[in-house]
């Protein structure tokens, strides 16, 4: 198990460029299975989850080339549809939830697929119902193979249909869009997720010759076509990493400029950090977070305590609530952080309390943070990263703390952040990888 040894209490300064979007990559890479022609991706993050998915696709028979840094070319002209019963597939696919999105394109192109039990972060229940029920509406028959722990999907009788999703699942929407784009007839998906990741996938499919409309809304219409071609696709900047850098800069009293942030696609993320009293200067796709000796958490108009909660897009993403929480420990004022979607994502706050943060964990979903305004320095401790986002929140806390901290299980952080230690050290951090 790897670890970061951090000596905190330093202000950072300089420029940093965010990686390509992890959550977009896990969708658009799977879309290469929709065609037998080459698809070229740029701005692909070099992180564990993305690389594991690419390795999994290579094991299936997809040809992989990496002609330049953060560039990947995939050609699925000789895919083995029977690979999914192989033990190596189950072992590798169980390591990340993104493997579930192989099912949609496999159904569309080959009429059959398998879905493993989801892997990834241990942040609470992450159901597959939205995927399976959506496929069923398209005419897919499924069985659960208990011995192999696989859902076996038969799409021989797929036909366009009207689908009302019970929840606006990002991966569920993406999977159904990919399944429908080569399926005869017209498919409408209502209560669809409209995150930038889904929008990017839909635009990519149209570039390949597909017919997807309603992009950016919660009603997506997909008219099936007979064949898709290759294309070139650039991934957006990872808005979760951009938000992480904003929180990091404020919490550590640093002066950081974030380049190529694709601000247009960040929704209310900048505005939400500004509610913590963080000053942001935005010029095009560049975000400057100046050094602030103190920043005060806003209140609601009626004077009540500010609440920040997660909500489907264009609401605030749940992936940044951990960052909001740890940043607020260094602010002046009080905030309620309400994590609605996952019941285990706030369980890392006991480590922040041990470091000296003033936090009341009300229940698995809510925490009240009383900011110290940096008057009570946090102290370094040894802690374990439970998931990607909490891991980075703990890393930020360690950079704020006095003395030495150790963050263990950094494989979780590496799943979502590309060489984060090297990039932050370039700004003046003291992070040593053990």
C-alpha positions as CSV (number, residue, x, y, z in Angstrom):
1,X,0.0,0.0,0.0
2,X,1.5,3.4,-1.0
3,X,1.4,6.5,1.0
4,X,2.0,10.3,0.8
5,X,4.2,11.9,3.5
6,X,3.2,15.6,3.6
7,X,4.8,18.5,5.5
8,X,2.1,21.1,5.7
9,X,1.8,24.7,6.6
10,X,3.1,26.1,3.3
11,X,1.5,28.6,0.9
12,X,1.7,27.5,-2.7
13,X,2.0,29.6,-5.8
14,X,2.1,29.2,-9.6
15,X,0.1,27.8,-12.5
16,X,-1.4,24.4,-12.9
17,X,-3.4,22.8,-15.8
18,X,-6.2,20.3,-14.9
19,X,-6.2,16.9,-16.5
20,X,-8.9,15.6,-18.8
21,X,-12.2,14.7,-17.2
22,X,-12.1,11.2,-15.6
23,X,-15.8,10.7,-15.7
24,X,-16.1,11.7,-19.3
25,X,-13.2,9.4,-20.3
26,X,-14.9,6.4,-18.8
27,X,-17.9,7.0,-21.1
28,X,-16.4,8.2,-24.4
29,X,-13.7,5.5,-24.4
30,X,-16.4,2.8,-24.3
31,X,-18.1,4.5,-27.3
32,X,-15.1,3.3,-29.5
33,X,-16.8,-0.1,-29.4
34,X,-19.7,1.3,-31.5
35,X,-17.6,1.3,-34.6
36,X,-14.9,-0.8,-36.4
37,X,-13.0,2.4,-37.3
38,X,-10.3,4.2,-35.4
39,X,-11.3,6.8,-32.8
40,X,-8.7,9.3,-31.6
41,X,-9.0,10.8,-28.1
42,X,-6.9,13.8,-26.8
43,X,-6.6,15.2,-23.3
44,X,-7.0,11.7,-21.8
45,X,-6.0,11.6,-18.2
46,X,-3.2,9.2,-17.3
47,X,-4.8,7.8,-14.2
48,X,-5.4,4.3,-12.8
49,X,-9.2,4.0,-13.6
50,X,-8.8,5.2,-17.2
51,X,-5.8,3.0,-17.8
52,X,-7.5,0.0,-16.3
53,X,-10.5,0.5,-18.7
54,X,-8.1,0.8,-21.7
55,X,-6.3,-2.4,-20.6
56,X,-9.7,-4.1,-20.3
57,X,-10.7,-3.0,-23.8
58,X,-7.3,-4.2,-25.2
59,X,-8.0,-7.6,-23.6
60,X,-11.3,-7.7,-25.5
61,X,-9.4,-7.3,-28.7
62,X,-9.5,-3.5,-29.2
63,X,-6.3,-2.2,-30.8
64,X,-4.7,0.6,-28.6
65,X,-2.1,3.1,-29.7
66,X,-0.7,6.0,-27.7
67,X,1.0,8.3,-30.3
68,X,1.5,11.2,-27.9
69,X,1.1,12.1,-24.2
70,X,-2.6,12.0,-23.2
71,X,-3.6,10.8,-26.6
72,X,-5.2,7.4,-27.2
73,X,-6.3,5.8,-30.5
74,X,-8.7,2.9,-30.2
75,X,-9.8,0.6,-33.0
76,X,-12.5,-2.0,-32.2
77,X,-12.5,-3.9,-35.5
78,X,-11.7,-7.3,-34.0
79,X,-13.6,-7.5,-30.7
80,X,-14.2,-10.8,-28.9
81,X,-17.8,-10.7,-27.6
82,X,-17.1,-13.9,-25.6
83,X,-14.4,-12.3,-23.5
84,X,-16.8,-11.3,-20.7
85,X,-17.0,-14.8,-19.2
86,X,-13.2,-14.8,-18.9
87,X,-11.8,-14.6,-15.3
88,X,-9.5,-11.8,-16.2
89,X,-12.4,-9.7,-17.3
90,X,-14.2,-10.2,-14.0
91,X,-11.1,-9.4,-12.0
92,X,-10.2,-6.2,-13.9
93,X,-13.8,-5.0,-14.4
94,X,-14.5,-5.4,-10.7
95,X,-11.9,-2.7,-10.0
96,X,-13.9,0.1,-11.5
97,X,-17.5,1.1,-12.0
98,X,-16.8,2.4,-15.4
99,X,-16.7,-1.1,-16.8
100,X,-20.5,-1.2,-16.7
101,X,-20.6,1.2,-19.7
102,X,-19.1,-1.4,-22.0
103,X,-22.6,-3.0,-22.0
104,X,-24.4,-0.3,-24.0
105,X,-22.1,-0.3,-27.0
106,X,-21.8,-4.1,-27.0
107,X,-25.6,-4.5,-27.1
108,X,-25.9,-1.9,-29.9
109,X,-23.2,-3.6,-32.1
110,X,-23.2,-7.2,-31.2
111,X,-26.7,-7.8,-29.6
112,X,-25.3,-9.2,-26.3
113,X,-23.3,-8.1,-23.3
114,X,-22.4,-8.8,-19.7
115,X,-22.3,-6.5,-16.7
116,X,-20.1,-7.3,-13.7
117,X,-20.9,-6.3,-10.2
118,X,-19.8,-2.7,-9.9
119,X,-16.4,-1.8,-8.4
120,X,-14.8,1.6,-7.6
121,X,-15.3,3.7,-4.5
122,X,-16.9,2.3,-1.4
123,X,-19.2,5.3,-0.9
124,X,-22.5,3.6,-0.4
125,X,-25.0,1.6,-2.6
126,X,-24.6,2.2,-6.4
127,X,-27.4,0.4,-8.1
128,X,-27.5,-1.0,-11.6
129,X,-31.3,-0.8,-11.8
130,X,-31.3,2.3,-14.1
131,X,-29.1,0.6,-16.6
132,X,-30.9,-2.8,-16.6
133,X,-34.4,-1.3,-16.6
134,X,-33.5,1.0,-19.4
135,X,-32.1,-1.9,-21.5
136,X,-35.3,-3.8,-20.8
137,X,-37.4,-1.0,-22.3
138,X,-35.3,-1.4,-25.4
139,X,-36.2,-5.1,-25.6
140,X,-33.2,-6.6,-23.8
141,X,-33.7,-9.8,-21.9
142,X,-31.4,-10.3,-18.9
143,X,-30.5,-13.1,-16.4
144,X,-28.2,-12.9,-13.4
145,X,-25.6,-15.6,-13.4
146,X,-25.1,-16.0,-9.6
147,X,-22.1,-18.4,-10.0
148,X,-20.3,-16.0,-12.3
149,X,-21.6,-12.8,-10.6
150,X,-22.6,-11.4,-14.0
151,X,-25.7,-10.0,-15.6
152,X,-26.1,-11.7,-19.0
153,X,-27.9,-9.4,-21.5
154,X,-29.5,-10.6,-24.7
155,X,-30.3,-7.8,-27.1
156,X,-31.4,-9.8,-30.2
157,X,-34.9,-8.1,-30.2
158,X,-33.9,-4.5,-29.4
159,X,-36.1,-1.7,-30.7
160,X,-36.4,2.0,-30.0
161,X,-38.7,2.9,-27.1
162,X,-39.8,5.7,-24.7
163,X,-37.8,5.4,-21.5
164,X,-38.6,7.3,-18.3
165,X,-35.7,7.0,-15.9
166,X,-36.5,6.7,-12.2
167,X,-33.3,8.7,-11.5
168,X,-31.1,11.0,-13.7
169,X,-28.2,8.6,-13.6
170,X,-25.2,9.8,-15.5
171,X,-23.8,6.4,-16.3
172,X,-27.3,5.0,-16.8
173,X,-28.1,7.7,-19.4
174,X,-24.8,7.2,-21.2
175,X,-25.2,3.5,-21.4
176,X,-28.8,3.7,-22.8
177,X,-27.8,6.4,-25.3
178,X,-25.0,4.1,-26.6
179,X,-27.3,1.1,-26.7
180,X,-29.9,3.1,-28.6
181,X,-27.7,4.8,-31.2
182,X,-27.4,1.7,-33.4
183,X,-30.9,0.3,-32.5
184,X,-33.7,0.5,-35.1
185,X,-36.3,3.1,-34.3
186,X,-36.5,6.2,-32.1
187,X,-35.6,6.2,-28.4
188,X,-36.6,9.0,-26.1
189,X,-35.0,9.2,-22.6
190,X,-36.9,11.4,-20.2
191,X,-35.4,12.5,-16.8
192,X,-32.0,11.9,-18.5
193,X,-28.8,13.2,-16.9
194,X,-27.6,16.3,-18.6
195,X,-24.1,16.6,-17.2
196,X,-21.3,17.9,-19.5
197,X,-20.0,14.3,-19.6
198,X,-23.2,13.1,-21.2
199,X,-23.3,16.1,-23.5
200,X,-19.8,15.3,-24.7
201,X,-20.7,11.7,-25.3
202,X,-23.8,12.7,-27.4
203,X,-21.8,15.2,-29.4
204,X,-19.2,12.5,-30.1
205,X,-21.8,10.0,-31.3
206,X,-23.1,12.7,-33.7
207,X,-19.6,13.2,-35.0
208,X,-19.5,9.5,-35.7
209,X,-22.6,9.8,-37.8
210,X,-25.3,9.2,-35.1
211,X,-28.5,11.1,-34.6
212,X,-28.9,12.4,-31.0
213,X,-30.9,15.5,-30.2
214,X,-32.0,17.2,-27.0
215,X,-28.3,17.4,-25.9
216,X,-28.0,19.3,-22.6
217,X,-31.7,18.8,-21.6
218,X,-33.4,16.1,-19.6
219,X,-35.2,14.8,-22.7
220,X,-32.8,13.1,-25.1
221,X,-33.9,11.6,-28.4
222,X,-31.9,9.0,-30.2
223,X,-32.7,7.9,-33.7
224,X,-30.9,4.7,-34.5
225,X,-28.6,4.5,-37.5
226,X,-27.1,1.5,-39.2
227,X,-23.4,2.3,-38.8
228,X,-21.1,4.7,-37.1
229,X,-17.6,5.8,-38.2
230,X,-14.4,6.9,-36.4
231,X,-13.8,10.5,-35.2
232,X,-11.5,12.7,-33.2
233,X,-12.6,13.7,-29.7
234,X,-11.1,16.1,-27.1
235,X,-12.0,15.6,-23.5
236,X,-13.0,18.5,-21.4
237,X,-10.9,19.6,-18.4
238,X,-11.8,17.7,-15.3
239,X,-14.2,20.1,-13.4
240,X,-13.7,18.0,-10.2
241,X,-10.0,18.6,-10.3
242,X,-10.5,22.3,-11.1
243,X,-12.8,22.6,-8.0
244,X,-10.2,20.7,-6.0
245,X,-7.5,23.2,-7.0
246,X,-9.8,26.2,-6.0
247,X,-10.5,24.7,-2.6
248,X,-6.8,23.8,-2.2
249,X,-5.7,27.4,-3.0
250,X,-8.1,28.9,-0.5
251,X,-7.5,26.4,2.3
252,X,-3.7,26.8,2.1
253,X,-3.7,30.6,1.6
254,X,-2.1,30.2,-1.8
255,X,-1.9,32.1,-5.0
256,X,-2.8,29.7,-7.8
257,X,-3.7,30.2,-11.5
258,X,-5.7,27.3,-13.1
259,X,-5.3,27.2,-16.9
260,X,-7.5,25.7,-19.6
261,X,-10.3,25.1,-17.1
262,X,-13.2,24.9,-19.7
263,X,-15.1,27.3,-17.5
264,X,-18.2,27.3,-19.7
265,X,-18.9,23.7,-18.7
266,X,-18.3,24.1,-14.9
267,X,-21.9,25.1,-14.1
268,X,-22.3,26.5,-10.5
269,X,-19.0,25.2,-9.2
270,X,-17.2,28.6,-9.2
271,X,-20.2,30.3,-7.7
272,X,-20.5,27.7,-4.9
273,X,-16.9,28.3,-3.9
274,X,-17.4,32.0,-4.0
275,X,-20.2,31.5,-1.4
276,X,-17.4,30.4,1.0
277,X,-15.9,33.9,0.6
278,X,-13.2,32.7,-1.9
279,X,-12.3,35.4,-4.4
280,X,-12.0,34.2,-8.0
281,X,-10.9,36.1,-11.0
282,X,-12.0,34.4,-14.2
283,X,-10.7,35.4,-17.6
284,X,-11.9,33.1,-20.4
285,X,-10.8,29.6,-19.4
286,X,-8.3,30.8,-16.8
287,X,-9.2,31.0,-13.1
288,X,-7.0,32.9,-10.7
289,X,-7.4,32.2,-7.0
290,X,-5.5,35.0,-5.1
291,X,-3.9,34.6,-1.7
292,X,-6.4,35.4,1.0
293,X,-5.4,35.7,4.7
294,X,-9.1,35.3,5.6
295,X,-12.3,34.3,3.8
296,X,-15.8,34.5,5.3
297,X,-18.6,32.0,4.6
298,X,-21.7,33.7,3.3
299,X,-25.1,33.4,4.8
300,X,-28.5,33.0,3.2
301,X,-30.4,36.2,2.5
302,X,-32.5,35.8,5.7
303,X,-29.3,35.4,7.8
304,X,-29.5,31.7,8.3
305,X,-26.5,29.3,8.0
306,X,-25.4,28.5,4.5
307,X,-26.1,24.9,3.3
308,X,-24.3,23.4,0.4
309,X,-25.8,20.1,-0.9
310,X,-25.4,17.9,-4.0
311,X,-28.0,17.7,-6.7
312,X,-28.2,16.4,-10.3
313,X,-26.7,18.7,-12.9
314,X,-27.0,21.6,-13.2
315,X,-26.9,21.4,-9.4
316,X,-23.7,21.0,-7.4
317,X,-21.8,17.8,-8.0
318,X,-21.4,15.4,-5.1
319,X,-17.8,14.8,-6.0
320,X,-16.8,18.2,-4.7
321,X,-18.6,18.2,-1.3
322,X,-15.6,16.6,0.3
323,X,-13.5,19.5,-1.0
324,X,-16.1,22.1,0.2
325,X,-16.1,20.6,3.6
326,X,-12.3,20.6,4.2
327,X,-12.0,24.1,2.7
328,X,-14.6,25.4,5.1
329,X,-12.5,24.3,8.1
330,X,-10.1,27.2,7.2
331,X,-12.8,29.8,6.6
332,X,-14.5,32.1,9.0
333,X,-18.1,31.2,9.7
334,X,-20.4,28.1,9.8
335,X,-21.7,25.9,7.0
336,X,-23.9,22.8,6.7
337,X,-22.7,20.3,4.2
338,X,-25.4,17.9,3.1
339,X,-24.4,14.8,1.1
340,X,-27.7,13.5,-0.2
341,X,-26.7,10.9,-2.8
342,X,-24.2,8.6,-1.0
343,X,-24.5,7.5,2.6
344,X,-20.8,6.8,3.3
345,X,-19.1,9.8,1.8
346,X,-18.7,11.8,4.9
347,X,-17.2,9.2,7.1
348,X,-13.7,10.6,6.5
349,X,-14.5,13.6,8.7
350,X,-13.4,11.8,11.9
351,X,-9.8,12.3,10.6
352,X,-10.4,16.0,10.2
353,X,-11.7,16.2,13.7
354,X,-8.7,14.3,14.9
355,X,-6.5,17.0,13.2
356,X,-8.3,19.7,15.1
357,X,-11.1,20.7,12.8
358,X,-14.4,21.9,14.4
359,X,-17.0,19.6,12.7
360,X,-20.2,18.0,14.0
361,X,-21.2,14.9,12.0
362,X,-25.0,15.0,12.4
363,X,-25.6,11.7,10.5
364,X,-24.2,9.9,7.5
365,X,-25.4,12.6,5.2
366,X,-24.9,15.9,7.1
367,X,-22.0,17.7,8.7
368,X,-21.7,21.1,10.3
369,X,-18.4,22.8,9.9
370,X,-17.4,25.7,12.1
371,X,-14.5,27.4,10.4
372,X,-11.5,28.3,12.5
373,X,-10.4,31.3,10.3
374,X,-6.9,29.7,10.7
375,X,-6.8,30.7,14.3
376,X,-6.5,27.1,15.5
377,X,-3.8,25.3,13.3
378,X,-4.6,21.8,12.3
379,X,-2.1,19.1,13.3
380,X,-0.6,16.4,11.2
381,X,-1.7,12.8,11.7
382,X,-1.7,9.4,9.9
383,X,-4.8,8.6,8.0
384,X,-6.2,6.3,5.3
385,X,-7.8,7.4,2.0
386,X,-11.2,5.8,1.8
387,X,-12.1,6.9,-1.7
388,X,-10.9,9.2,-4.5
389,X,-12.5,12.5,-3.4
390,X,-12.1,12.0,0.4
391,X,-8.5,11.1,-0.3
392,X,-7.8,14.5,-2.0
393,X,-9.7,16.2,0.8
394,X,-7.4,14.6,3.3
395,X,-4.4,15.6,1.2
396,X,-5.6,19.2,1.3
397,X,-6.1,19.0,5.1
398,X,-2.5,17.7,5.4
399,X,-1.2,20.6,3.3
400,X,-3.0,23.0,5.8
401,X,-1.7,21.2,8.9
402,X,1.4,21.9,10.9
403,X,4.0,19.2,10.9
404,X,4.0,15.9,9.2
405,X,1.0,14.0,8.0
406,X,0.8,10.6,6.3
407,X,-2.0,9.6,3.9
408,X,-2.1,5.9,3.2
409,X,-3.9,3.9,0.5
410,X,-3.1,6.6,-2.1
411,X,-4.0,4.1,-4.8
412,X,-7.4,5.5,-4.4
413,X,-6.2,9.1,-5.1
414,X,-4.2,7.8,-8.1
415,X,-7.4,6.4,-9.5
416,X,-8.7,9.9,-10.2
417,X,-5.8,12.4,-10.1
418,X,-2.8,12.3,-12.4
419,X,0.6,12.6,-10.7
420,X,-1.0,14.9,-8.1
421,X,2.1,14.9,-5.9
422,X,4.5,16.0,-8.7
423,X,2.1,18.7,-9.9
424,X,1.6,20.2,-6.4
425,X,5.2,19.9,-5.5
426,X,5.9,22.1,-8.6
427,X,3.8,24.8,-6.8
428,X,5.8,24.5,-3.6
429,X,4.2,21.7,-1.7
430,X,6.2,19.1,0.2
431,X,4.7,15.8,-0.7
432,X,6.8,12.6,-0.7
433,X,5.5,9.4,-2.2
434,X,6.4,6.3,-0.1
